[in-house]
């Protein structure tokens, strides 16, 4: 698929679109959805300790028949136990020996402070339990604090990212790019799923019609044009396939700028 991969600052590469399990809950249905996502072509599964469905994600991987080395797995430390116990529990739930990317789910989990927790993250990577380490929901100031003491730089920062939060989040993406930290975007489709009727709707529809695509595909292509890794989800295989096909869309600079402007106009949302 044309989504491809993005090289990280530690020499590894991350698939530029991920299937997220945030709102799937747990149970057999979640296992089936992860299996479906892998079967239609997703190669990156994103989960977290707090989602309580790492076991289902692992079962979905095994059910798919896709070999472990062909799937990029991200999970997150969410503070449910100490971090040393948490990573071991996550690996056990997932049924794997390592994860490709381990993230601190939020800066509030950095107890007693960011440098102390990050040192423990570095040890997790050094021990081979995670190939790469990063963070989630960190702002610029928090990234600066981390970088000031880090021996190993975070490879990624997963953040909320869609047109209506562009003014607030674009500086985080820009700072990350300056320091070799890839931004990952969750909830890219919020303008459609949560805030229909907003300023972004009209340009999305116009651009979608021009490309023979759906508005949600245009939003995903917009995020791709911003250089971020997209984390998205659906329980319907046809939508999963549509999200993958969005990688074929190449928006012009003018189209991206039009979406940016609409997002900024509607940023009160």
Backbone torsions as a table, in degrees:
resi	resn	phi	psi	omega
1	UNK	NA	148.8	-174.7
2	UNK	-72.2	-2.7	175.4
3	UNK	-61.7	-37.3	175.7
4	UNK	66.9	-159.7	179.9
5	UNK	-128.6	161.6	176.7
6	UNK	-121.4	130.8	-179.8
7	UNK	-76.3	137.3	-179.6
8	UNK	-99.8	167.1	-173.3
9	UNK	-71.7	-7.3	177.4
10	UNK	-101.3	7.9	177.4
11	UNK	94.1	-9.9	175.8
12	UNK	-86.0	172.7	179.1
13	UNK	-128.6	147.1	-178.5
14	UNK	-120.2	132.7	174.9
15	UNK	-59.6	138.9	-171.3
16	UNK	-83.0	1.6	169.9
17	UNK	-137.6	139.0	-179.1
18	UNK	-127.1	149.6	172.2
19	UNK	-93.3	117.1	-176.3
20	UNK	-95.3	146.3	-177.8
21	UNK	-110.2	11.6	-173.4
22	UNK	-48.8	-52.2	-171.8
23	UNK	-106.3	15.9	-177.5
24	UNK	-81.1	-16.8	-175.1
25	UNK	73.9	-155.1	178.1
26	UNK	-133.6	176.8	-176.2
27	UNK	108.5	179.9	-174.9
28	UNK	-60.8	-34.5	-179.1
29	UNK	-60.4	-38.9	179.4
30	UNK	-66.3	-42.6	175.2
31	UNK	-56.9	-44.2	-179.9
32	UNK	-63.3	-41.6	-178.8
33	UNK	-65.7	-40.8	178.0
34	UNK	-65.9	-41.7	175.6
35	UNK	-57.8	-46.4	179.8
36	UNK	-61.0	-43.8	-177.9
37	UNK	-61.2	-44.0	178.8
38	UNK	-67.6	-35.8	-178.0
39	UNK	-68.1	-32.2	-179.0
40	UNK	-86.7	-9.2	174.0
41	UNK	130.5	-4.0	173.6
42	UNK	-65.4	142.1	178.4
43	UNK	-124.4	9.8	-177.3
44	UNK	-136.9	121.3	177.9
45	UNK	-112.5	128.5	-178.5
46	UNK	-115.5	122.4	178.3
47	UNK	-138.3	-170.1	-179.5
48	UNK	-163.0	156.0	177.5
49	UNK	-54.7	-44.5	-174.5
50	UNK	-72.9	-17.7	178.3
51	UNK	-71.5	-20.7	179.8
52	UNK	60.6	31.8	177.7
53	UNK	-137.0	25.4	176.1
54	UNK	-61.9	-37.7	178.7
55	UNK	-61.6	-44.2	179.5
56	UNK	-64.5	-37.8	177.7
57	UNK	-62.6	-43.2	178.3
58	UNK	-64.5	-40.2	178.2
59	UNK	-65.4	-37.2	177.4
60	UNK	-63.9	-39.5	176.8
61	UNK	-60.9	-48.0	-178.8
62	UNK	-66.1	-38.5	179.5
63	UNK	-65.0	-30.2	-177.1
64	UNK	-69.9	-25.0	-176.8
65	UNK	80.0	0.0	177.7
66	UNK	-76.7	133.2	-176.7
67	UNK	-69.1	150.0	-175.8
68	UNK	-54.4	-40.3	-174.7
69	UNK	-73.0	-6.0	178.1
70	UNK	-98.3	-2.0	-177.1
71	UNK	-122.2	130.6	177.5
72	UNK	-92.7	122.3	-177.1
73	UNK	-113.3	124.8	173.2
74	UNK	-111.9	133.2	166.6
75	UNK	-137.5	174.1	-170.3
76	UNK	-135.8	144.9	171.5
77	UNK	-80.2	117.5	-175.0
78	UNK	-115.2	12.7	173.7
79	UNK	81.0	16.5	-179.3
80	UNK	-75.0	-18.6	176.7
81	UNK	-157.5	179.1	175.7
82	UNK	-62.6	156.9	-169.4
83	UNK	-66.6	-33.4	179.1
84	UNK	-65.3	-39.9	177.2
85	UNK	-72.3	-38.5	-175.6
86	UNK	-61.7	-45.3	-178.8
87	UNK	-65.7	-38.8	178.8
88	UNK	-66.1	-39.2	176.6
89	UNK	-63.8	-42.7	-179.3
90	UNK	-61.7	-43.1	179.0
91	UNK	-63.1	-39.2	179.0
92	UNK	-66.3	-45.6	179.1
93	UNK	-61.2	-42.8	-179.1
94	UNK	-73.5	-22.5	-178.6
95	UNK	74.8	35.4	-178.7
96	UNK	-130.9	165.1	179.7
97	UNK	-89.7	-19.1	-178.7
98	UNK	-156.9	159.3	168.0
99	UNK	-109.5	154.9	179.6
100	UNK	-75.5	-34.0	-179.0
101	UNK	-143.8	128.9	178.2
102	UNK	-119.9	125.7	-175.2
103	UNK	-116.7	146.5	165.2
104	UNK	-79.6	121.5	-169.1
105	UNK	-67.6	-22.3	178.2
106	UNK	-171.0	154.5	-177.5
107	UNK	-64.5	-24.0	178.7
108	UNK	-65.8	-16.6	179.0
109	UNK	-83.6	-8.5	-176.9
110	UNK	-79.7	78.5	-178.6
111	UNK	-108.2	130.4	1.9
112	UNK	-78.6	-14.8	179.1
113	UNK	-162.2	168.9	-177.4
114	UNK	-61.3	-47.8	-178.7
115	UNK	-59.3	-38.5	-178.4
116	UNK	-65.9	-46.5	-179.5
117	UNK	-68.8	-36.8	-179.1
118	UNK	-64.7	-35.1	176.9
119	UNK	-60.0	-37.0	177.6
120	UNK	-69.6	-35.3	175.2
121	UNK	-63.4	-41.6	178.9
122	UNK	-61.3	-38.4	178.5
123	UNK	-65.4	-37.5	177.5
124	UNK	-60.9	-42.0	177.2
125	UNK	-68.6	-43.7	-179.9
126	UNK	-60.7	-31.6	179.7
127	UNK	-81.9	-2.8	176.9
128	UNK	81.4	11.7	179.7
129	UNK	-81.1	-21.5	174.7
130	UNK	-140.0	132.3	178.7
131	UNK	-69.9	-36.6	-179.2
132	UNK	-136.6	156.7	179.1
133	UNK	-131.9	150.2	-179.2
134	UNK	-161.0	-161.7	-175.8
135	UNK	-136.9	174.0	177.3
136	UNK	-144.0	141.2	176.5
137	UNK	64.0	26.6	175.7
138	UNK	-88.7	139.2	174.0
139	UNK	-93.5	-177.6	-175.6
140	UNK	-62.0	-45.5	-178.5
141	UNK	-60.5	-41.3	-179.7
142	UNK	-68.6	-36.5	175.0
143	UNK	-65.2	-39.4	178.5
144	UNK	-62.1	-42.6	178.1
145	UNK	-60.8	-43.1	179.8
146	UNK	-64.0	-48.5	-175.7
147	UNK	-64.5	-28.2	-177.2
148	UNK	-64.4	-25.0	-177.5
149	UNK	-120.2	-7.6	-172.3
150	UNK	-70.3	135.4	167.9
151	UNK	-84.8	-34.1	177.6
152	UNK	-116.7	123.3	-179.5
153	UNK	-72.6	145.1	172.4
154	UNK	-64.9	142.8	179.5
155	UNK	-87.7	-22.1	-172.9
156	UNK	-151.2	156.5	173.6
157	UNK	-136.3	111.9	-178.1
158	UNK	-90.8	122.5	-173.8
159	UNK	-136.5	161.0	169.3
160	UNK	-63.4	131.8	-177.4
161	UNK	-155.9	114.1	172.8
162	UNK	-157.5	171.2	-173.5
163	UNK	-56.5	-33.5	-176.8
164	UNK	-75.5	-12.5	175.7
165	UNK	-114.7	17.1	-175.9
166	UNK	-59.6	-43.2	-177.7
167	UNK	-59.8	-38.5	-178.3
168	UNK	-80.5	-36.0	-171.2
169	UNK	-97.0	-23.4	-179.2
170	UNK	-57.0	-39.1	177.1
171	UNK	-61.6	-31.1	177.6
172	UNK	-69.0	-43.1	177.8
173	UNK	-61.7	-43.6	-178.9
174	UNK	-65.1	-42.9	178.3
175	UNK	-62.9	-43.2	178.5
176	UNK	-59.5	-44.7	-179.5
177	UNK	-61.7	-37.3	179.4
178	UNK	-65.3	-27.2	-175.0
179	UNK	-113.3	15.6	175.8
180	UNK	73.0	24.7	178.6
181	UNK	-106.7	115.9	-179.2
182	UNK	-75.6	135.1	175.0
183	UNK	-89.6	137.5	173.2
184	UNK	-110.8	139.1	-174.1
185	UNK	-112.3	121.1	171.4
186	UNK	-109.2	157.5	179.8
187	UNK	62.3	35.1	178.0
188	UNK	-60.2	-30.6	-174.1
189	UNK	-88.2	6.0	-178.4
190	UNK	-53.0	-39.2	178.8
191	UNK	-56.0	-28.5	179.1
192	UNK	-92.1	-43.7	-172.7
193	UNK	-81.4	-31.5	-175.6
194	UNK	-111.4	-30.2	-173.5
195	UNK	-128.6	52.2	177.8
196	UNK	-62.9	150.7	-179.4
197	UNK	90.2	4.4	-179.2
198	UNK	-86.1	-176.8	-173.9
199	UNK	-64.0	-23.8	-176.8
200	UNK	-79.9	-20.7	-173.0
201	UNK	-56.2	-50.0	-174.8
202	UNK	-62.8	-50.5	178.4
203	UNK	-63.9	-34.1	177.4
204	UNK	-61.9	-43.7	-179.4
205	UNK	-66.2	-41.5	179.6
206	UNK	-62.1	-46.4	-179.1
207	UNK	-67.9	-38.7	178.6
208	UNK	-61.5	-44.2	179.5
209	UNK	-62.7	-40.6	-179.3
210	UNK	-61.9	-36.4	-175.9
211	UNK	-97.7	-1.5	-176.3
212	UNK	65.3	39.0	-176.1
213	UNK	-125.8	-178.8	175.9
214	UNK	-100.3	152.8	-179.5
215	UNK	-55.2	-38.2	-179.7
216	UNK	-66.1	-32.8	176.7
217	UNK	-67.1	-37.0	177.8
218	UNK	-64.3	-41.1	178.4
219	UNK	-61.9	-42.4	178.7
220	UNK	-65.9	-39.8	177.7
221	UNK	-65.6	-34.9	175.6
222	UNK	-60.7	-46.6	179.3
223	UNK	-63.4	-41.0	177.8
224	UNK	-59.4	-40.8	179.4
225	UNK	-64.0	-23.8	178.3
226	UNK	-80.8	-5.0	176.6
227	UNK	82.8	15.8	-179.1
228	UNK	-98.7	158.6	170.8
229	UNK	-82.9	130.3	-178.4
230	UNK	-94.3	129.4	172.7
231	UNK	-113.0	114.8	-175.8
232	UNK	-139.2	173.9	-175.7
233	UNK	-157.1	158.8	171.3
234	UNK	-163.5	157.0	174.6
235	UNK	-98.5	-0.5	-177.2
236	UNK	-110.4	126.6	-176.3
237	UNK	-63.4	-33.5	-180.0
238	UNK	-65.8	-33.7	176.2
239	UNK	-71.5	-40.0	176.0
240	UNK	-56.1	-46.0	179.6
241	UNK	-63.2	-37.8	178.1
242	UNK	-65.2	-37.7	178.5
243	UNK	-65.1	-40.6	177.1
244	UNK	-65.8	-39.3	179.6
245	UNK	-66.4	-22.8	178.5
246	UNK	-60.3	-21.7	176.9
247	UNK	-64.2	-18.2	178.0
248	UNK	-78.2	-15.8	-177.6
249	UNK	-79.2	127.1	175.6
250	UNK	-115.6	98.6	-179.1
251	UNK	-75.0	144.5	176.0
252	UNK	-74.9	162.7	176.7
253	UNK	-58.1	-36.8	-179.0
254	UNK	-67.0	-39.0	178.8
255	UNK	-66.4	-41.7	177.1
256	UNK	-61.9	-42.9	-179.8
257	UNK	-64.5	-36.1	178.4
258	UNK	-63.8	-43.0	177.9
259	UNK	-66.5	-40.9	176.8
260	UNK	-56.1	-49.3	-176.8
261	UNK	-62.5	-41.2	178.4
262	UNK	-65.7	-39.7	177.9
263	UNK	-63.2	-42.1	178.2
264	UNK	-65.4	-37.0	178.6
265	UNK	-66.0	-31.7	-178.4
266	UNK	-101.8	16.8	-171.6
267	UNK	-66.3	-13.1	176.2
268	UNK	-60.4	-19.1	179.0
269	UNK	-75.2	NA	NA
